[in-house]
């Protein structure tokens, strides 16, 4: 099932998400729908709050962003806990399916260690770096109630204020189904 993507301005995007009850079997179907929704919107990551569910789940598939030497990461993260972020922050232009048409440089650390359950409720602790780490951090922020725009300077926020206001009213040219904030 392809969900509509919740647009900027919806309160669910700014709320810290709740943990999923461990062992909940309904997550498999939800994760499948999350991947289907992400691919339909041509994204590389999608968090549950972006489809209106304030729960601690996100999915990533970095394959489109990786070069020939790197394999992409296709993974569901359930009840993740960020253990460590390390290294010198580096800037990279990010976008978000909930904020279509807006992109900006965001500084993030290049290496992370994260603990999470997969959709089969198997526990993992893994370290990721580069683009995989960046995408995971972006999606992790969503379940913490943060958006990439929260990292922008006040000046940059003023520059995109009009675009954000339009998005929150549904004035966007997104090529996927969206849900406009009430």
Buried (B, 14 or more C-beta within 10 A) or exposed (E): EBBBBBBBBBEBBBEEBEEBEEEEEEBBEBBBBBBBBBBBBEBBBBBBBBBBBBBBBBBBBBEEBBEEEEEBBEBBBBBBEBEEBEEEEEEEEBBBBBBBEBEBEBEBBBBBBBBBBBBEBEEEEBEBEBBBBBBBBBBBBBBBBBBBBEBBEEEEBEEBEEBBEEBBEEEBEBEBEBBBBE
